[in-house]
Amino acid sequence: MTKTIFEKIILREIPANIHYEDDEVIVIDDINPTAPIHLLIIPKKKIETLNDLAEGDTKLVGKLFQVAKNMASKFGIDKSGYRAIFNCNEDGGQTVYHIHLHLVGGRSFSWPPG
């Protein structure tokens, strides 16, 4: 089975700018940023889409949001505001089939999103 780009980053097979890492989560810069701050918060456990979440993944997904909150503070966007986004499947904009939370900030956003 082919590894995703995120699996290759986790295994250090390809480089990435890592901002945080522990046993369950890694945080890297998005290679195609849409805002001055655009981080990817990735679980080390491969879950292809949000549709593939199991009951046992609840704590891990909650942790992704806790890490997002901490990164927002670290990067100074916690007070001005930011977005935390999951994309799911093709129409939802998902391009890597390994769930990941986008943390974007450092500029104003409009609604509805693109």
C-alpha positions in Angstrom: 0.0 0.0 0.0 1.3 3.5 -0.9 2.1 5.8 2.0 0.6 9.2 2.1 2.8 12.3 2.2 1.9 12.6 5.9 3.1 9.1 6.6 6.4 9.8 4.8 6.8 13.0 6.9 6.0 11.2 10.2 8.6 8.5 9.2 11.1 11.2 8.3 11.3 9.9 4.7 10.7 13.5 3.5 11.4 16.7 5.2 8.9 19.2 6.7 9.0 22.2 9.0 7.8 20.6 12.3 6.4 23.0 14.9 5.2 20.3 17.4 5.3 16.6 17.8 4.4 14.0 20.4 3.5 10.3 20.3 0.1 11.0 18.7 0.3 14.2 16.7 2.6 16.2 14.5 2.2 19.8 13.3 3.8 21.1 10.1 3.5 24.0 7.7 1.1 23.6 4.8 3.1 23.6 1.6 0.4 25.6 -0.2 -0.6 28.2 2.5 -3.8 30.2 2.1 -3.0 32.6 5.0 0.1 33.9 6.7 -0.3 31.1 9.3 -1.4 27.8 7.8 -0.5 24.8 9.8 -1.5 21.1 9.5 -2.3 19.2 12.7 -2.0 15.6 11.8 -2.7 12.5 13.9 0.1 9.9 13.5 -2.6 7.2 13.3 -3.8 7.1 9.7 -7.5 7.7 9.4 -8.4 8.3 5.7 -11.5 10.6 6.1 -13.8 11.9 8.8 -16.2 9.2 7.7 -13.7 6.6 8.8 -13.6 7.8 12.4 -14.3 5.1 15.0 -15.7 5.6 18.5 -12.2 5.0 19.8 -10.8 8.0 17.9 -12.9 10.6 19.8 -10.0 11.4 22.3 -7.5 11.7 19.4 -9.7 14.1 17.4 -10.3 16.2 20.6 -6.5 16.3 21.0 -6.1 17.8 17.5 -8.3 20.7 18.6 -6.3 21.2 21.8 -3.1 21.3 19.8 -4.7 23.8 17.4 -5.6 26.0 20.4 -2.0 25.8 21.6 -0.5 26.5 18.2 -2.9 29.5 17.8 -1.5 30.9 21.0 2.1 30.1 20.0 1.7 31.9 16.7 -0.1 34.9 18.2 -3.5 34.4 16.4 -5.5 33.3 19.3 -6.8 36.8 20.1 -7.3 38.1 16.5 -9.0 34.9 15.4 -8.4 31.9 13.2 -10.1 28.9 11.6 -9.8 25.2 12.3 -10.9 23.2 9.3 -11.3 19.6 8.3 -11.9 18.7 4.6 -13.7 15.5 3.8 -13.5 13.8 0.4 -13.2 15.4 -3.0 -16.1 17.8 -2.9 -15.0 18.9 0.5 -11.5 19.7 -0.8 -9.6 16.8 0.7 -6.5 16.0 -1.3 -4.5 13.8 1.2 -6.5 10.9 2.5 -5.1 11.0 6.0 -7.2 13.3 8.2 -5.7 16.6 9.2 -6.9 19.8 10.8 -5.9 23.0 9.0 -5.2 25.9 11.4 -5.3 29.2 9.4 -5.0 32.7 10.6 -3.1 36.0 10.4 -5.6 37.6 8.1 -9.4 38.3 8.0 -11.6 35.7 6.4 -15.0 36.1 4.7 -18.1 34.0 4.9 -19.1 31.8 3.3 -15.8 30.2 2.6 -14.8 29.4 -1.0 
